[in-house]
Amino acid sequence: MTEFAWPLAMLVALVAGIFSGYPVAFVLSGIGIVFAFLAGVPILFLSTGVSRIYSGILTNWLLIAIPLFVFMGLMLERSGVAERLLRSLAALFGRLPGGYAFAVAIIGVVMAASTGIIGASVVLMGMMALPAMTQARYDPKVSTGLIAASGTLGILIPPSIMLIVLGDQLRVSVGDLFMGAIGPGLLLAGLYFLYLIAIAIFQPHRMPPLDHAPAESRKAAMLGLARDLLAPIILVVSVLGTIVAGIATPTEAAAIGAAGAMILALFSGKLDLATLRTAVRDTTKTTAMIIFVMIGATIFSVIFRRLGGDEMVIHAFDALGTGPYFVLFTIMALVFVLGFFLDWVEIALVVVPLVAPVVTSLDFGMTQPETLTWFAIALAVNMQTSFLTPPFGYALFYLRGVAKDISIGTIYRGIIPFVLLQITALVLLILFPQISLWMVSQ
């Protein structure tokens, strides 16, 4: 193992740097540059990293979709679509056991297909739904777990920023990933609904009906729901429909979505200079964070590979000496554990480039493009749990920020069933690859 001393030292330094709390982007690039000097890598070789940053990131047409989709989500969140939809669903389901929980789950799916902004979705649903559920005497573990879990569906259900990054890292068509993620996303949402149905049947006291549900006729409630669903459905069809039909690339569809979200905000009376300024500022901050991590990861990976890191990873998995599914299980277990401590951005940009050559060499009875598409979707399902698993699950802290009267321990306990459901969805996806490939093969 002495020939792999430098890449091993880089990994140890990376773990130490991440847990130091220093910005990950600077940790990655700093470790790469420091170890380049320590290992005697020629200075001219660092220009390779500069050229890769320019050609692979700064001039990458695909990555333009990231700020456009972020802007679309932020603008749609400010358009008031979710508030109107929640009122309509509460009028329709509120007087049923667990009715408000089903309304929250439906909004989670709709907002996931429209925004993909996890922080905004969790905070918005927490502010809108949690007070009503608390007033209705919902079990706080059910209400907080549901809001956090349904709010994270946006990182999986397209249009998803995570899928764009994975497509860029694995050199897979983002359009194929968008189509492939629809099945697993709906599967996961379906598991959430089955869990809520089981609670409503066997433990209805945990999700009682709303005493103050809007008193509307069923016909009026249905008409209101159809009216409030129209706008997000049109937006989703205009974005995903153009990609699936081959009319637009993901970047072009993102531009359509951004323009459509602005039009919805305009017709809702929510588009003004202050709203536009806030959306642009938040879009810039989110995009800059992702791009800076990508730049740091590029520098790290260039030096890591120069020092034999790729060979070290391949030898490590070859040493397992077992079948492809055991290797895949090992990778998924590693990603799941890392999700306790890292954000999906760090996992996608640091871990994925290291394990991609290993996965490409495995035989799962599929073509290489199918294998990489299936692997990317499985990774996305796995990395979604990083928002929910303590101690650093971002969705849990987003929710804690608006749920002042609920302890973080209660939120932790409430999320456990939903993490188990996500693991179940991941196992089903691995056992039945066609869940993610059936739309891609059409």
Sequence and secondary structure as in RCSB ss.txt:
>XXXX:A:sequence
MTEFAWPLAMLVALVAGIFSGYPVAFVLSGIGIVFAFLAGVPILFLSTGVSRIYSGILTNWLLIAIPLFVFMGLM
LERSGVAERLLRSLAALFGRLPGGYAFAVAIIGVVMAASTGIIGASVVLMGMMALPAMTQARYDPKVSTGLIAAS
GTLGILIPPSIMLIVLGDQLRVSVGDLFMGAIGPGLLLAGLYFLYLIAIAIFQPHRMPPLDHAPAESRKAAMLGL
ARDLLAPIILVVSVLGTIVAGIATPTEAAAIGAAGAMILALFSGKLDLATLRTAVRDTTKTTAMIIFVMIGATIF
SVIFRRLGGDEMVIHAFDALGTGPYFVLFTIMALVFVLGFFLDWVEIALVVVPLVAPVVTSLDFGMTQPETLTWF
AIALAVNMQTSFLTPPFGYALFYLRGVAKDISIGTIYRGIIPFVLLQITALVLLILFPQISLWMVSQ
>XXXX:A:secstr
 GGGHHHHHHHHHHHHHHHTT  HHHHHHHHHHHHHHHTT  GGGHHHHHHHHIIIIIT GGGGHHHHHHHHHHH
HHTTTHHHHHHHHHHHHHTTSTTHHHHHHHHHHHHHHTTT  HHHHHHHHHHHHHHHHHHTT  HHHHHHHHHHH
HGGGGTSSS HHHHHHHHHHT  HHHHHHHHHHHHHHHHHHHHHHHHHHHHH GGGS   TT     HHHHHHHH
HHHHHHHHHHHIIIIIHHHTTSS HHHHHHHHHHHHHHHHHHTT   HHHHHHHHHHHHHHHHHHHHHHHHHHHH
HHHHHHTTHHHHHHHHHHTT S HHHHHHHHHHHHHHHTTTS HHHIIIIIHHHHHHHHHTS  SS HHHHHHHH
HHHHHHHHHGGGTSSSS HHHHHHHHH TTS HHHHHHHHHHHHHHHHHHHHHHHH THHHHTTTT 
